[in-house]
Amino acid sequence: MASEAAARRRRHHALAVPLPGQGHVNPLMRFCKKLAEQEGFTITFVHITGAYFNFQRQELDGKQKDGEDEGVMRLDIRRTHVDMPDPSELGSLDVGAGPIQCGFAALGSISPQIEQLLLQPHDPPITCLISDVFLTGPTQSVADKFNLPRIAFYTCSQSLLLLANYIREGVMSLEDVLKALEARERLKDNIFKEGLPGLPTIKVCDLMEHFQENRFLYTNGFQVMQETTSKARAIAINTFTEIEEDALQVDTGIPIYAIGPLVEPLENELNTSLLKEDEACMVWLDSQPCSSVLFVSFGSFAPVSLPQFEEFIAGFLSSKQRILWVFRPNLVKDAPFTTFPEEVLSKFHGRAYVTNWVPQVKVLSHPSVGGFLTHCGWNSTLEAISHGVPMLCFPYIGDQFLNAKFIIEEWKVGLGFKENKESGLIGREEITRVIQTLLETEEGECLHHKADSFRNACARSYLPTGGAFNNIQAIVSALE
């Protein structure tokens, strides 16, 4: 009987399709690696290429070419790609559509290419689809056409998924959410909703926001949730019980498997970084004292205004702490420079290392890192928690506000900044104060201890008795 079960497992071959953004590609590859570690499970990983997203991505060279990765042959992970058209080539866009709406319109046109991949001969044959929740439109239709089960992969928190589900169920009105966001600056500290099962009290400032595209963002999310719940086999979500137990206990009408935290480094043939990583920063970290470095990264998308950048510089200098700063060429809006000014770097007198991009998981696991100033993207949040690194929260967009709420108020593994009400900026004195609180005070020590307890919980998740380990097994069984 055992050999028959193993034979059934060997027939699984998943076509995996991530949304083409760093925070979506990395965790899906990590999930695929976990699946490929199951006996006989084959993965074909589909990169969506195209200039629209404007990533400085590495070429599809030997590490990302079509076919199998030689270094991971034993896992049988293969790669291929489809091309996404430029939105300007589409004739069906609404006048005045924002960049996110344009991007999703272009992504919605990839269904024929996914179909072509499925029509190609595969050994073993494709037996299921795994795709990002936000690719439900172009991939669920293909799964239905080929009568394949689809696992929807969600790269945000279960709490955000629950909020979307409450809109879908009519517990919260979409119009009420949009009205609250229109008055966000005036009402941000007001309670928006309390008593929602699985969630803490939600203030207006905690709601997901995308400035000029709120209506599209929420309407699209509502539609995606509707179709996912009604048609997908299950949702696999990058979270774990110890941080979202209440939210995970709420029935959303579809099986949900917490398979996180998906945080292991992706190296060599499995590397999915869309930017070239500077490994030399690790040598610099090796020369710094334990827990002395503040790691600063705002992810691959979030910008910083020039006035806010100047406040950060002044605050960092005044704090007299060591800084490792990820400084993308497009980080500072409307700046007269694209690279970090040398005259500014010289003021740190060797206490700062500035680079375009780093191997973030390696950095967060380094003993010299004592804190993480972050935009609070979900992947960065999980990576910090998994390595016991407390956070300083600078959310910018989307789900980052809700993530910051959990980091500061619920999990108590981070600190926030107070804006200057007149300028709308976080001032240099506030930046200095918060950094020194984290790295020099008893309050900071408490944050480190709390973060360390979550690190231990993360380590247990993939033990044979852990939740993620068992949920991976359950997903494989659900595909039988």
N, C-alpha and C positions, 0 to 999 in steps of 0.2 A: 504493500500500500504506500509506503514511504517513497519508493522509487517512482510510482505512478504520480504522486503529488509533485515530486521534483520535475518529472517530465512535463507536467502541466505548466509549472513555473517557467520552464525553459522556452515556452512558446511566446512569452510576453516580449513585445517590442513596442516601445512608446515613442511616438513622435512628439517632441517637446518644443513648444513655441513660446518664448518669452517676449514681453513688451521690450522694445529696443532702448532701454535705459539702464544705467549701471545698477540702480537699486532693484531692478527686476531680473536682469540677466544673471547676476551673481547668485542670488538665492535659488533660482531655478536650477542652475547647474549643480549647486550643492545638493539639492533634493534629488536630482537625477543620479548623482554619484551614490547617494544612499540607496536608491532603487537598484542601480547597477551592481551594487554589492550583494544583492539578493541573488541566489543561484540562478544563472541563466537569463537574467533580465537584460535586454538590449535597449539602448537609448540611441535615437537619432535626434541630435540637438540642432534646431533651426535658428540660425542668425538672420534677423531681418536687417538688411543693409539699405543704405540710401543716405543722401546728403542732407535731408531735411532736418534731422535732429542735430546736425552740426557738431557731432562729437569728433574729437581729435583721436579717433580710434585707430588702433594698429591694423595693418593690412591683414587680410586673410592669408597669412603666410603658413609656414609649416605647422604652427600651433593651432591655426583656425581654418585649415583647408578642408575642402569637401572630402569625406571619407573617414576612415578610422584614425584615431590618435595612437601612434605606435607605443607611446609610453604608458597608455592605459588600456592596451588591448585586452588584458585580463578582465577589465570591467566592461568591455564592449560598448564604449561610448563613441559614437560617430558624429560627424558634423557636416552640415550643409547650410545653404543660405537661400533666401528669396529676396528679391529686390522690391522695395516699397517705392511707389511713384511719388514724385513731387506733387504736393497738393495743387499747385498751379496747373497741373495737367488734368485735373478733375473738373468737370463742368457742372457738378451738382452742388457746389458749396454755396451756402447762404452769403449774401453780401454782408461784409463786416464781420465774418467769422474770425474768431481769435485764433492764436497759434495752436492751442491745445485742440480746439475743434477741428482745425485743419489737419493736424497730425492724426487724429482718430479717423477722419474721413479717408486719409490715405491708407491707414492700416486696414480699414474696412474693405479695401479693394484687393487684399492679398489672397482671398479664398481660392481663386482659380490656381494660384501657384501652389497652395497647400494641397489641393486636389491632385495636381500633377505629381507632387512628391509621393502621394499615396498610390498613384497609378504605376509608378516605377517598380520594378522587381526588387524585393527586399528579402534577405535571408537572415533570420526568420521574417515572415510577413509582419507588417504593422498590425498590432492588435488593439491599440488604444491611443488616445490623444491626451497630452497634458499641456495645458496652455494657461497663460495669465488670465485672471478673471476679466481684465480689461480688454482681452481679445476674444471675449465670448462671442460677439457677433460674427466675425469672420471664421472662427474655428468650430463653434458648436454646430453651425449649419453643415460644415464638411463632415463632422463626426456623425451627424444624423444621416447624411446622404450615404455614407459608407457603413452605417450601422455599427459604429465603434463607440465604446464607452469613453467618456471624457472626464478627466479629473481637472477641476478648475483650481489654479494655484493663486493664492492670495498673498501679496507681499506686504500688506499693512497689518494693523493689529486686529484682533477679534473684536475689540471694543468699537472700532470704526465700522467693521462689518455689521455689528449689531445696530449701530445708529442707522446705517443704510437700510437695514431690514425693518427697523421701526417706521421709517418713511414708507417703505414698500407696503407694510401692513396697515398704514394709516394711523398709527399711534402718534406720529408727528406729522404735521402738515408741511409739505415742501414749500408752500408759499410762506408759512410762518418762519421757516429757516431762512429763506431768501430775504424776507423783510428784516429779520434780526441782523443779518450780515450787512444790509444797506446802512443800518444804524450802528455798526460795530464800534466805531470809535466812541460814540456817545454812551452806548449801553454795554460795553465789553465786560464790565464787572457784574452785570445783572444775571440772575439765574434764568437760564433758558428752559431747562427741564430738570425735574428731580423725580426720584421714585421709579425710574426706568429699571426693570429687572436686569441685573448683571452689570449696571453702570453706576458710577458715582454721580453726584449732582453735576450737571453740565451748565457751564456759564456760556454766555455769548462768545467770549474770547476763546473758548475751547473748540468752537465749530470749525470744520474744515473750510478754508477760504482760498479762492484763487482770484481775488480782485475782480477784474472785468469779465471773468468767465464763470462766475458762481452758478448761474442758471444752467449752463451747459454741463458743468461739472456734476451738479447734483442730479439733473435730469438723466444724464448718461449713466450715472451711478445707479439710479433707481431702475433704469431699464436693464442694465447688466445684472443687477441683483435678481430681478424678476425672471430673466431667461436662465440664469445660472441655477436658481432654486428649482425651476420647473424641469430643466433638461439635463443638467450635469449629473454624473454618477455621485460625485462627492466634491467637497472643497478641502484641499490641503492648505494649511495656513502656517506661516512661519512664526509660531509663538509657542509658549509652553505654560503648563498649568500653574506653576508657582507665581507667575506674574499676572495671569488673566483667568484665574479659576472661576470667578463669578460669571464672567462673560461667556466662558466656554460651556457653562452649565445650562445656558438658555437655548431652548429649541428654536432653530431658525427654519425648520422645514426641510433640511437637507443634511446628510451626514457631514460632520466637520471633524477633520483629523488635525490635531496640533502636532506638527512634526519638527518644531524648532527646539532650540535655536539653531538655525543653519548658519554657522559662523566660521567653519574651518577654512583655512587658507586654500585658495585655488592656485596651484603652482604648475609650472611647466606646461604640459599638454592640456591641462584643464583650465588654464588661465583664461578668464573672460574679461579682463580689464579693458575698458574702452580708451584708457589713457596710459601712457608709458609710465611705469612705476619707478621711482628713484630708490633703489636698494641701498644707496650710499648713506641714506639717513639713518640706517640701522647702525652703521659704524659710529656716527655721531652720538646716537643714543647710548651705545656701549660705554662712552666716555663720561656719561653724566651720572650723578648720584641717584640712588634709589628714590623713586616717587617724587622726583624734583622737577619733571618736565610737564608743562601744559601743552597738550596736543591740540591744535586748532585746525578744524576743517569744516567747511560749510557744504560739503558734498559736491556733486558734479553739476549742479544746476543753480542753486541759490546765489544771487548776487548780493553785494554790499554797496551801499551808496558811498560816494567819495567822502562826505562829511562823517559818516559812521566809521569808515576806514581810518580816518585821521584820529577819531576818538579811540579806536582800538589801539592804534600805535602808541598814543600818549598813555593810555591805561596800561599797556603791556610794559612800557619802559618804566613807568612809575612803580609797578608791582615788583620790579627787580627779579622776576622769575625767569626761568629758562623756557623757551618757546620753540616748539616744532610746528611750523605753519605751512599748510597746504595752500598755495597761492596760484590758482588757475589763471591763465591769461585773461579770461573774461570775468574775473571775480568782482572787480570794482567798476561800477557803472559810471560812464561819462568821465573816466579818468584820463589824464594826459599821458598815461603810461600803460603798458601791457605786461611788463615784468616788474618784479618788486624793485623799488628804487634802491640803488646801492647806497646812497647817502643816508637813507633811513636804516638799512641793515647795519651799517657801520656804528650806529648809535647803541646797538645792543652789545658791542664789544665781545662777540663770540658767544653770547648767551642765547642766540637765536639761529635756527636752521630753517631756511625758507626754500621750498621746492614746489614744482607744479603738481605732483601727485605722488602718493606713497602706497606701499602695501599695507593698508590700514589695519588688517587683522594682526599682522606681525607687530605693527607699532603698538597697538593696544595691549598686546601680550607682553611687551617689553617691561622689565621691572623698573626702569627709570621713569616711566610715564605715571604721573600722579593725578592727572585730570584730563578731561576732554571737553573743550569748548566746541559745541556741535549745533548744527541746524535742526537736530532731533528727527532726522529721517529714521524710519523704522529699522532699517538694516544697521545703521550706525548705532542706534539705541541698543539693539540686541547685542551687537559686537562689543560695546562698552560693558554692558551688564555681564556678559559671558566671561569677561576678563577682569571683573571686579574693579572697573575704573569709574569713579563718580563723574558726573557731567555738569557743565555749565550750559544753560539752555538759551539758544538764540534762534527760535523758530521763525520761519519766513513765510511758509505757504502750505496749503493743503492740510494733511493730517499731522503736520509737525506741531501744531498748537495743542492738539489732544495728547500727543506723545509727551510733550513737555509737561502737561498737567500731571500725567502719571509719574513721570520721573521725579517731579518736585513734591507733589502732594500725596500720592498714593504709595509709591515705592520708597520715597525719601532717599534717593540716591543722587540727588542733584540740587542745584540752586538756580534761581532765575535772576534776571536783571530788572531793575526798575527804570522805566523810560523817563526822560525829562519831559514833563507835560507840555512845555512851551515848544521845544524843538522837535519832539518826537524821536529823539536819538537816545541811545544809552551813553551817558556821559563818561568821560575818562575817570573821574573819581569813583563812580559806581563800578566801572570795570576793574579798577585797582582793588576796591574793597572786596568784591566778590571773589576775585582770584586769590587774594591773601586769606580770605575766610576759608577757602577750600584747602589751600596748601600750608597754612600756618596756624590754624586754630583747632581747639577741641571739637568745634562743630564740624570742621572738615574731617577730623579723625572719625567721628561718628558716621559720616557719609561713607568713608572708606570701609568701615566695618560692615555697614549695611550692604554695600556693593559687593563685598567679599562673600557675604552669605548667599547672594544671588549667584555668584560665580560657582559656588559649590552645588547649588541646585541645578545649574546648567550642566555641570559635569555629570550629574546623575541621570540626565534626561535620556542619554543614549546608552546607558548600561542595559543589560538584558531585562532588568526590572523597571526600566524607565518608560515614561509616557511616550516619548518620540519613537523609541525603538519599537514598542508595541504597536503604535499607530502606523508605522511604515509596514509592518507585517499585515495589519488590517487592510491597508490600501491594496496591497498585492492580492489579498484574499477577495477583496471587493471586485477586483478585475477578473476573477475566475468566471 
